[in-house]
Amino acid sequence: MPLPAPSTHEGRAALDAVLTDPAKALAAFDFDGTLAPIVDDPRTSAPYPGIVDRLVDLAGRLGTIAVVTGRPADTALRLGGLDRVPGIIVLGHYGAERWMDGRVVAADPPPGVALVRSELPVLIDSLDAPEGTWIEDKGRSLAVHTRRTADPEAALTLLAPHLSALAERAGLRVEPGRMVIELRPQGVDKGEALSALVDERAAGAVLYAGDDLGDLPAFEAVTRLRTTGVPGLTVCSSSSEVTEVADAADLVVPGPGGLAEFLGDVADALNRR
């Protein structure tokens, strides 16, 4: 099948650069909502069928394959079976952790994480949060999920100001997402992580795919990289829950299934060349 055309000139130029010189290209992906469909319980998340096989195919052609996720790196690896992808780099906790060649490298989390871990359950109880609200402890951050409540948006509205106040007191930042609010350390985001990896790998072109608000800094990093002469393509794995990411993307595909199809098309195009 022919490749779908990005809607922007910059996106089309970047896709052509990836296909023309794949050995210098870097392709990076968010995990939840991008490689894996969103599920009610993120502990049961799994990649879209066949999408890891697509990454395996591309790993032999592209210079770098990476996953940039808010999850711990080893969690994404375990849930996704990503260690099947030769040479993959997994940047966990928005870039605060790095898995490569079977080893995770990470600095200690700031003390504010322990404070939030101690106080967050008491706060949730005191607010009489709706049934189905639950806390996910990611080690370096904590997230409050409302997807399993009767009215997830109303639950987020109730919790948001109190979580923001706790994060400020702990010296952390608030990261909103799809029916979730995460309290995480300052100073790291997917944009910084992606930019550093592109520089480290001396990438000649970059592709980044994501689906949520936490991916917008990576999209912005791609835009900045273009000004330095690195062609960049942003891909949105779309959903009805977050429209801002689709608005910012060069190419929109229908969720992880659409991304799997797109990656298969890229592999086919490289084979033809």
N, C-alpha and C positions, 0 to 999 in steps of 0.2 A: 504494500500500500504506500501511496505517496505520503511524505511527512506533512503534518499539519503546519501551516505557515504562521509564525508569530505575527501579532498585529502591529508591531513597531519595526521601523527600519533597523534600530539597534539590535533588537531581538533576532531579526532575520540575518543580520551580519554575523552575530555571535554563533548562531546555529551553523552557518556556513563555515565559520572558523573551526568549530568543533569537528565538523565532517572533513574538512580539508587537512587538518593537522591534529588528529585525535591523540597522538602520543603526548602532546603538550596541553591537552584539555583536562580540566578538573570538573567533575560532576559531583555535587553535594546535595543531600536530601535530608529533610526533616523525617522523623519516624511516624509518630501518631498523626493520622489524618492524611498522610502523604504516602508513605510506604505501607502503612497499616490502616485499615478502616477504624474510625472511632467506635468504641464500644462502651457500654455502661460501666464496666469495671476494667480500668486500664491494666490491671494485673493479668487479665486474660487476653490482652491484645496480641494479634498475630499478623504477619505481613499478608497483603493481598495475594491470593494464589498465583504463583508463577513469577511474582515481581523480583524475588531474590535471584531466581534463575536468570532474569534479565540483567541484573547487576553482575552476576557471574560472567555472562556473555560479554558485557561491556568492559569488565576488568581486564580482559586480554587485549583491549583495543585503546581504551582511554588511559591517559597518564595517571590519573588519580580518581579513585572513587571514595567518597566520604559520606558519613552520616553525622549531622549536627543536630543534637536533640537536647531537650530539657531534662530528659531522664538520666539516671546514672548510666555510664557507658556500658557497664557489664549487664545491666538490666536490658538495655536495647539489644545487646548481643544475644542474651539468653532467649528473649522473646522472639527475636527475629531470625535466629540462626545465621547472623551476619558473618560469622567467622568462616562461612563457606565461600565468601567473596575474596579471592586472592588479593592481598595487599591493601585491604580496606582500612581506612582510618575512621574511628568513631570518636567524636568529640561529645562528651556527655556534660550535663549540667551547663549547657550554653557555652561550652568551651573550657570550663574549669577542670574537666577531666579529659584525658586522652588515652584511648586504647589503640595499640598498634603492635603487631607481632606477638600477641598473646599477653601483653602487659599493660596495666593501667597506671598512669602517672597522674597524680593530683596533689594539690596543696591541701592543708587542713582547712576545714570550713571556719568562717568567722564565729566568734562567740554568740552573736545574735541568733544563730540558728538554734543553739541549745536553749536560749531564752524562749524562743517561739515554741519549740518542742514542749517545753514545760507549761507554758501558759495557754497555748491554743486550745487544748481540750476543755479547759475551764471556761474560756471565752465562749466557745461554741455552745456549751451547756447553759451558760448564763443568758444567752440570747434566745434560748428556746428555739434553736434552729429546726427547720422542718425535718420530719422523718425522711431518711435517705441521704441527708448531708453526711459526708464522711471525710476524714483526714488521711491523706497519703503522705507518709514520711519517706522522702527520697534521699535521706542522708545529709545532703548539703542544702536542702530546701524542704519546705512543707507546702502541700497544696490542699485546698478545700474544694471538694467536688459537690456539685448540686444536681448533676444529671439524673440521679435516681429519685429526686424529690418530685412531688406532684406538680410543682410550678418552679422549674429551675431558674428562670429569669427573676422571679420574685424573691427566691432564696438568695440569689447573688446580690440583689438590690439591698436586702436586709443586712447581709454580712459585710458588704464591701467597705463601708466607712470604718467599721470596727477593725477589720483586717488591715486596712491602711494605717490606722493609728498604731496598731501593734507593730507593724513592719517599721514604721518611723521610729518608734521607741527602741526597737532592736537594731536599728541601723541597716535594715534590709530594704529591698524594693519589692513592689507589688507587680506581678506579671499576670494580667488578665488573659483568659483563654476561652475555649469552647466549653461553657458550663463549669468553669474552674477558675479559682484565683490562687496563684502561687506566691509565696513569700520566699524570696531568694536573695543571695548576696548581691551587693552592688558591684559594678566594675566589670562584669562579663555579660556579653550578649552574643547572639549568633552572628551579628555583623562583624564584630571584632574577631571572633573565632574564624569566620570565613576569610576575612582579609588577611589574617596572619597565615592561614594555610595556603592561600593563593601565593603569597610572597615566598613562603618556605619552599613550595613546590615549583616555583618559577613558572607558574601556569601561563600558557599563552591564550587561553580562553576559559571562561567559567560558566557553568550552568548551575543554578540553584533552584530547587523545588520545595515548596512549603504550602501550608494551608491555613495558618493561624496568625494571630497578631504578633506572637513572638518571632515569626519569620520575617516581619517587615524590616527589622534592622539588617538582615541579610540581603533583602532586596535593595535597601539603600546602599549597602556596601557594594553590590554589583554596579549600581549607578555610579558610585565614586570610582570604582576600578575602570570603568569605561573612559573616564577623563584622563586616566594614566596610560591609555592605549591597550587595555586588556578588554577584548570583546566579552560581553556578558549577556546571558539569557536568564530571565526569571520566569518560572513556571508555577502556576497556581493549581493545586489539587483542590478543586472547588467544592463548596458546600453551601447550603442555604443558611447556615448559621453565621458565617463570616463573609461579608462581601468586600471588605476593604482590601483583602489580599488579591482578589480577582481584579479589582480596579487598578492595582499597582503592577500587575504582571504583564509580561510580554506575550505570554501564551497561557491559556486557561484550558485545563483538561478536566473531565468529569470524575473527580475523586481518584483514589488509588487505582481503580480499574482503568481509568483513562490514562493515568501515568504509566501503568504497565504496558498498555498498548503503544503509547508514545515511545517508550524505551525500546520496545521490540522493533518499532519502525526505524529508530536510530540505528540499531544493530543491523537491520536489513540494508539501510542506506550505506553503512560502512562496508558491508559485504560487497555491495554492488560496485563500490569504488575500488 
